[in-house]
């Protein structure tokens, strides 16, 4: 097996745009669940709203890039309000049920044949990132970042994606250290006590739901940029569970935890896949073939997550005191 290429491929995932998208979406879940206690199982729906809200205006109405981004963010905020109005006054499990169903509804809507002219149905949409890459100030050519070779498009999308991650982390860090952040953490611990202090718990929950949804929407946009395509199959329920895996790996009540968790998640997936494929091709593993290796790697990552939850349930950067929910 070529261990050098396997490890280099895994390390390359640390700075990939997909990892950045996962980091943004997991940071949105940290706002929802880690800081406010909102059990959102529909973050994939927010990513889908952001991705389609970005692609559809460009392809259908020839909207400029800034307008498409604003439409995607506005659609995500409306989606959050629609989810929050009937559920945020109720127990957290109602929000979980509604969000997981709403995410699937979004996916099925964009997949229907009657929406093919707008959403592309199951085939999705493509060729809508031209304006984004037209802004690329990096001259054409090949660039090396250590052992990794990239062209100007790869460098540009990585710069934008990780700049957005840094900005989002700073924004969440400042909000959580503010009076607003102390209130939402109080809601997570005991919302009745916060309500007794005269705070509008419903309004704070709605604000947190919208903020985390906006981060998910931005993640959906970033997720489409390197692919220049959006497909409904990418936004299934399993995507939300992958995001929760990244969140729990890093620490759910931290700012940098989701970012570290997303990096580790993709490094582990790439590493286990490379090692499994190499072992199968070299004949060391004979009871499965390469078509089954993809499922086995998720089993291995799941076992690793179980061990983490047993021996360090707060995650890598988390504080065990933050797990003391009322």
Backbone torsions as a table, in degrees:
resi	resn	phi	psi	omega
1	UNK	NA	144.9	177.7
2	UNK	-88.6	85.4	-175.9
3	UNK	-63.4	-33.2	-178.0
4	UNK	-61.6	-48.5	-179.7
5	UNK	-67.5	-34.6	178.8
6	UNK	-63.3	-46.7	-178.9
7	UNK	-70.5	-36.0	177.5
8	UNK	-66.0	-40.3	177.5
9	UNK	-62.7	-38.2	178.2
10	UNK	-68.7	-42.1	179.8
11	UNK	-65.8	-30.8	179.4
12	UNK	-63.3	-25.4	179.8
13	UNK	-68.5	-19.3	-178.4
14	UNK	-60.7	-36.3	-175.5
15	UNK	-110.8	15.0	-177.4
16	UNK	-73.8	152.7	176.6
17	UNK	-61.2	-32.9	177.9
18	UNK	-63.1	-41.5	176.5
19	UNK	-62.4	-40.4	177.7
20	UNK	-62.5	-40.7	177.9
21	UNK	-63.4	-43.4	177.0
22	UNK	-62.8	-38.9	179.7
23	UNK	-63.0	-42.6	178.6
24	UNK	-64.5	-45.7	-179.4
25	UNK	-66.4	-39.4	178.1
26	UNK	-68.3	-32.9	175.4
27	UNK	-65.1	-36.8	173.8
28	UNK	-62.4	-39.2	175.7
29	UNK	-66.8	-32.2	176.2
30	UNK	-63.1	-39.5	176.2
31	UNK	-64.2	-43.8	-178.6
32	UNK	-67.9	-60.4	-169.3
33	UNK	-94.7	-46.6	-174.9
34	UNK	-66.0	-39.4	-175.3
35	UNK	-103.0	-33.6	-174.9
36	UNK	-106.6	-17.8	-179.6
37	UNK	81.8	19.0	178.5
38	UNK	-87.7	119.7	-175.9
39	UNK	-86.6	84.6	-177.7
40	UNK	-94.9	113.1	175.9
41	UNK	-104.1	19.9	-177.6
42	UNK	-125.1	30.3	-179.6
43	UNK	-63.3	-28.3	175.3
44	UNK	-61.7	-32.7	176.8
45	UNK	-65.6	-41.1	176.6
46	UNK	-63.8	-38.8	177.3
47	UNK	-64.2	-40.3	178.9
48	UNK	-66.0	-41.4	177.7
49	UNK	-61.0	-43.1	178.5
50	UNK	-64.2	-43.6	-177.7
51	UNK	-65.8	-48.3	-179.6
52	UNK	-73.0	-34.7	176.4
53	UNK	-64.4	-24.3	176.3
54	UNK	-84.8	-42.5	-173.8
55	UNK	-78.3	-42.0	-173.7
56	UNK	-62.8	-47.5	179.1
57	UNK	-60.1	-34.7	-179.8
58	UNK	-69.2	-45.9	-175.4
59	UNK	-79.4	-36.8	-175.1
60	UNK	-88.7	-32.5	-174.4
61	UNK	-123.9	4.9	-180.0
62	UNK	55.0	39.8	-177.8
63	UNK	-71.1	143.9	174.6
64	UNK	-63.3	160.0	-176.7
65	UNK	-56.4	-49.2	-179.9
66	UNK	-60.9	-37.8	179.6
67	UNK	-65.6	-41.2	179.3
68	UNK	-63.2	-40.3	178.7
69	UNK	-64.8	-44.1	179.4
70	UNK	-63.5	-38.9	177.6
71	UNK	-63.2	-42.4	179.2
72	UNK	-62.4	-43.6	179.8
73	UNK	-67.1	-40.9	178.5
74	UNK	-64.1	-40.9	178.7
75	UNK	-63.2	-37.7	178.6
76	UNK	-66.4	-40.7	178.7
77	UNK	-64.4	-42.0	178.2
78	UNK	-63.6	-41.6	178.1
79	UNK	-60.1	-42.1	178.7
80	UNK	-64.3	-42.0	179.7
81	UNK	-64.2	-42.1	179.4
82	UNK	-62.3	-39.3	178.3
83	UNK	-71.1	-38.4	-171.8
84	UNK	-77.5	-34.7	-175.0
85	UNK	-55.9	-47.5	-177.1
86	UNK	-85.7	-7.7	-169.7
87	UNK	-119.8	-27.3	-170.3
88	UNK	-71.2	-15.6	175.3
89	UNK	-86.6	-5.2	-177.0
90	UNK	-106.0	-174.4	-179.4
91	UNK	-68.9	161.7	-174.3
92	UNK	-63.2	-30.0	-176.9
93	UNK	-67.8	-25.8	175.9
94	UNK	-65.9	-41.2	177.0
95	UNK	-62.5	-40.3	179.0
96	UNK	-60.4	-44.9	-179.3
97	UNK	-64.9	-45.6	-177.0
98	UNK	-66.4	-42.4	-176.0
99	UNK	-68.4	-40.2	179.9
100	UNK	-67.3	-35.4	177.1
101	UNK	-71.5	-40.6	-178.5
102	UNK	-64.8	-38.1	178.1
103	UNK	-62.5	-40.2	178.1
104	UNK	-69.3	-36.1	177.5
105	UNK	-61.4	-44.7	177.7
106	UNK	-57.9	-45.7	-177.8
107	UNK	-64.4	-39.8	179.8
108	UNK	-72.2	-33.3	178.6
109	UNK	-62.9	-47.1	-177.7
110	UNK	-73.4	-11.9	179.7
111	UNK	-91.8	-17.7	-175.7
112	UNK	-63.0	144.9	-178.2
113	UNK	-66.0	-27.9	-180.0
114	UNK	-67.2	-17.2	179.8
115	UNK	-102.3	12.4	-173.7
116	UNK	-58.5	-39.7	-177.3
117	UNK	-63.2	-27.2	-176.8
118	UNK	-100.6	-46.8	-172.5
119	UNK	-104.6	-10.2	-178.5
120	UNK	79.4	4.8	179.5
121	UNK	53.9	-139.9	-175.4
122	UNK	-67.5	-22.5	180.0
123	UNK	-77.6	-18.2	179.0
124	UNK	75.1	-161.4	-177.4
125	UNK	-125.0	155.5	179.5
126	UNK	-150.5	170.2	175.3
127	UNK	61.0	54.9	178.4
128	UNK	-128.2	8.7	-177.2
129	UNK	-103.2	14.6	-177.7
130	UNK	-58.9	-43.8	179.8
131	UNK	-64.6	-35.1	178.9
132	UNK	-64.5	-48.2	-179.0
133	UNK	-74.2	-19.2	174.8
134	UNK	-67.2	-22.5	177.9
135	UNK	-82.5	-2.6	-174.7
136	UNK	-65.1	116.0	179.7
137	UNK	-86.3	-3.1	-175.1
138	UNK	-83.8	126.6	-179.5
139	UNK	-61.1	148.5	177.6
140	UNK	-60.2	145.2	179.1
141	UNK	150.8	-175.8	178.4
142	UNK	-103.8	139.0	-177.5
143	UNK	-130.6	141.4	-179.9
144	UNK	-114.1	125.4	172.9
145	UNK	-113.0	91.7	-171.7
146	UNK	65.2	-125.8	-179.8
147	UNK	-85.4	0.0	-174.5
148	UNK	-99.5	127.7	176.9
149	UNK	-100.3	136.4	-178.4
150	UNK	-141.9	155.7	170.7
151	UNK	-94.8	-178.5	-174.1
152	UNK	-65.6	-31.3	178.2
153	UNK	-68.1	-42.3	179.0
154	UNK	-62.0	-43.2	-179.5
155	UNK	-64.5	-44.5	-177.1
156	UNK	-62.4	-47.2	-177.4
157	UNK	-68.4	-31.6	176.2
158	UNK	-69.1	-40.9	179.0
159	UNK	-61.5	-46.8	-178.8
160	UNK	-65.3	-45.9	-176.1
161	UNK	-62.2	-47.5	-176.6
162	UNK	-77.7	-23.9	170.8
163	UNK	-64.4	-41.8	177.2
164	UNK	-63.6	-38.0	177.7
165	UNK	-62.8	-44.0	180.0
166	UNK	-63.0	-45.4	179.8
167	UNK	-62.2	-43.4	-179.7
168	UNK	-63.5	-41.0	178.7
169	UNK	-63.4	-43.3	178.6
170	UNK	-63.3	-41.6	179.1
171	UNK	-61.8	-48.4	-179.4
172	UNK	-65.2	-40.5	179.5
173	UNK	-60.2	-44.1	179.8
174	UNK	-68.0	-39.3	180.0
175	UNK	-66.4	-41.5	-177.7
176	UNK	-69.6	-29.5	177.4
177	UNK	-81.6	-7.3	-178.4
178	UNK	-88.1	172.0	173.9
179	UNK	-56.0	-34.1	177.2
180	UNK	-60.0	-43.9	-179.6
181	UNK	-65.3	-37.2	178.6
182	UNK	-66.6	-34.1	178.3
183	UNK	-67.6	-46.1	-177.1
184	UNK	-67.0	-33.6	175.1
185	UNK	-68.7	-33.7	174.3
186	UNK	-65.2	-37.9	177.1
187	UNK	-62.8	-40.1	178.1
188	UNK	-60.1	-40.3	-176.2
189	UNK	-79.7	-46.2	-178.2
190	UNK	-162.4	95.0	-176.1
191	UNK	-69.0	-26.4	177.6
192	UNK	-65.9	-37.8	177.5
193	UNK	-65.9	-40.0	178.0
194	UNK	-66.0	-39.8	178.7
195	UNK	-64.8	-35.4	179.6
196	UNK	-67.2	-22.6	177.3
197	UNK	-83.3	1.6	176.5
198	UNK	93.1	9.2	179.6
199	UNK	-85.1	144.8	177.5
200	UNK	-84.0	91.3	-175.3
201	UNK	-60.1	-41.0	-179.7
202	UNK	-59.0	-44.4	-179.1
203	UNK	-64.6	-41.6	179.7
204	UNK	-66.3	-39.9	177.1
205	UNK	-62.9	-41.8	179.8
206	UNK	-63.9	-42.6	178.1
207	UNK	-61.0	-42.8	179.2
208	UNK	-65.6	-39.7	179.1
209	UNK	-63.7	-41.9	179.1
210	UNK	-66.6	-44.1	-178.9
211	UNK	-61.7	-49.1	178.1
212	UNK	-63.3	-34.9	177.1
213	UNK	-66.6	-38.1	177.2
214	UNK	-63.2	-40.3	176.5
215	UNK	-63.8	-39.0	175.9
216	UNK	-64.5	-38.2	178.6
217	UNK	-65.0	-43.3	176.3
218	UNK	-61.9	-39.8	177.0
219	UNK	-60.3	-40.1	177.9
220	UNK	-62.0	-38.4	177.4
221	UNK	-66.0	-48.1	-179.5
222	UNK	-60.2	-37.5	-179.0
223	UNK	-60.8	-30.8	-177.1
224	UNK	-84.5	-22.6	-169.5
225	UNK	-61.4	-49.0	-179.5
226	UNK	-70.3	-21.6	-177.8
227	UNK	-91.6	-22.8	-174.1
228	UNK	54.0	35.6	-178.2
229	UNK	-159.2	153.6	174.0
230	UNK	-134.5	127.0	-178.4
231	UNK	-129.9	137.0	-176.2
232	UNK	-62.8	-27.4	-178.9
233	UNK	-63.0	-21.9	-178.9
234	UNK	-77.4	-8.5	-172.4
235	UNK	-119.0	38.4	176.8
236	UNK	-76.3	174.7	-178.2
237	UNK	-59.5	-32.3	-178.4
238	UNK	-61.9	-26.2	178.5
239	UNK	-61.8	-42.6	178.3
240	UNK	-61.7	-38.6	179.8
241	UNK	-69.8	-33.1	174.1
242	UNK	-64.0	-38.9	178.9
243	UNK	-66.0	-39.5	176.0
244	UNK	-64.8	-35.0	175.9
245	UNK	-60.8	-46.8	177.8
246	UNK	-61.8	-41.1	-179.7
247	UNK	-63.1	-45.8	-178.1
248	UNK	-71.0	-32.2	177.2
249	UNK	-60.8	-46.7	-175.3
250	UNK	-83.4	-32.1	-175.4
251	UNK	125.8	116.9	-169.0
252	UNK	-76.1	-20.6	-178.4
253	UNK	-111.0	39.8	178.1
254	UNK	-132.6	163.1	178.6
255	UNK	-86.7	-45.6	-178.8
256	UNK	-82.2	-17.4	-178.7
257	UNK	-55.3	-49.0	178.3
258	UNK	-60.2	-34.5	179.7
259	UNK	-68.5	-49.2	177.6
260	UNK	-61.8	-40.8	179.6
261	UNK	-62.8	-41.3	178.5
262	UNK	-64.3	-41.1	177.5
263	UNK	-61.1	-48.6	-178.8
264	UNK	-64.1	-38.5	-178.9
265	UNK	-59.4	-48.4	-176.7
266	UNK	-75.1	-31.9	174.9
267	UNK	-64.5	-44.6	179.8
268	UNK	-64.6	-41.5	179.0
269	UNK	-63.2	-46.1	-179.3
270	UNK	-65.9	-41.2	-178.4
271	UNK	-66.2	-46.7	-179.6
272	UNK	-65.5	-37.3	178.1
273	UNK	-65.7	-45.4	179.6
274	UNK	-61.7	-42.7	-179.9
275	UNK	-67.8	-40.2	179.0
276	UNK	-65.8	-46.6	179.7
277	UNK	-61.3	-44.1	-179.9
278	UNK	-63.1	-41.7	-179.7
279	UNK	-67.5	-36.7	178.7
280	UNK	-68.1	-45.7	-178.8
281	UNK	-67.6	-30.1	178.9
282	UNK	-82.6	-6.8	178.7
283	UNK	86.6	7.0	178.1
284	UNK	-73.6	-30.3	177.6
285	UNK	-117.5	123.2	-175.4
286	UNK	-120.0	-11.3	-175.0
287	UNK	-85.4	-6.8	172.9
288	UNK	-135.8	161.7	175.0
289	UNK	-113.2	179.3	-174.9
290	UNK	-64.8	-27.1	179.5
291	UNK	-68.9	-20.6	179.9
292	UNK	-98.4	-9.2	-176.0
293	UNK	-64.8	-31.9	-179.4
294	UNK	-61.5	-39.2	178.8
295	UNK	-72.8	-37.6	-178.3
296	UNK	-64.3	-36.3	-178.2
297	UNK	-65.1	-34.9	177.3
298	UNK	-68.8	-33.2	175.4
299	UNK	-63.3	-44.2	-179.0
300	UNK	-65.1	-42.7	177.8
301	UNK	-65.4	-36.7	177.3
302	UNK	-63.7	-40.9	176.9
303	UNK	-63.4	-41.3	178.4
304	UNK	-62.2	-38.8	178.4
305	UNK	-66.4	-39.2	177.6
306	UNK	-61.0	-43.4	178.6
307	UNK	-63.8	-38.7	178.0
308	UNK	-62.9	-42.7	-179.3
309	UNK	-66.7	-28.3	179.0
310	UNK	-75.3	-46.9	-171.3
311	UNK	-97.2	-22.1	176.5
312	UNK	-148.0	74.9	-174.0
313	UNK	-65.3	-20.8	-179.8
314	UNK	-80.4	-3.7	-178.0
315	UNK	87.4	179.1	-174.3
316	UNK	-67.2	-44.7	-177.2
317	UNK	-104.0	-1.8	-173.2
318	UNK	-74.9	161.8	176.4
319	UNK	-107.1	126.7	-175.6
320	UNK	-60.9	-26.5	178.9
321	UNK	-65.3	-25.9	-179.1
322	UNK	-70.2	-13.2	180.0
323	UNK	-83.7	-2.8	-174.6
324	UNK	-81.3	69.2	177.2
325	UNK	-71.2	148.0	176.1
326	UNK	-68.5	NA	NA
